[in-house]
Amino acid sequence: MVYYIIALAVIVIDQWTKWLVVKYMRLGESIPIISDVLYITSHRNRGAAWGILQGQFWLFYLITVIVVVGLVIYIQRLPRGERMYGIALGLMLGGALGNFIDRVFRKEVVDFIHVYIGTYSFPVFNIADSALCIGVALVFIKTFFAGTKEKENQ
């Protein structure tokens, strides 16, 4: 149950921050948070990560439904001691649903976190994207260390 609460928290924070950006910022407007590093920039994306597959809504709907069903099945079957996997799956579920809500109701995803790494302008992203990436990273970390521990035990 706690993993669904994590997903719900991601969705609420994601949708609230997107609502703030849509309500109070003009498209393209940018507010510096840390000059030359972090900005809040009002941006819209009709595609997937980094703007690929622009306008392919039915593909995104189908993929998201499959991913959400898969995540719920994994959460339901998760053994009790697998907290990190559960947290990761909850983050991924919330992130997938956060962007899905945008695609269904806005026909585009609201992005607003804009990071510069030196002179490189990282593609603008949002809370849902962050939750997805953190969830995937946690799964990789957990899987890597599980594999390392298994090799040590042999």
Buried (B, 14 or more C-beta within 10 A) or exposed (E): EEBBEBBBBBBEBBBEBBEEBBEEBEEEBBBEEEEEEBBBBBBBBBBBEEBEBEEBBEEBEEBBEEBBEBBBEBBEEBEEEBEBBBBBBBBBBBBBBBBBBBBEEEEBBBBBBBBBEEEEEEBBBBBBBBBBBBBBEBBEEBEEEEEEEEEEEE
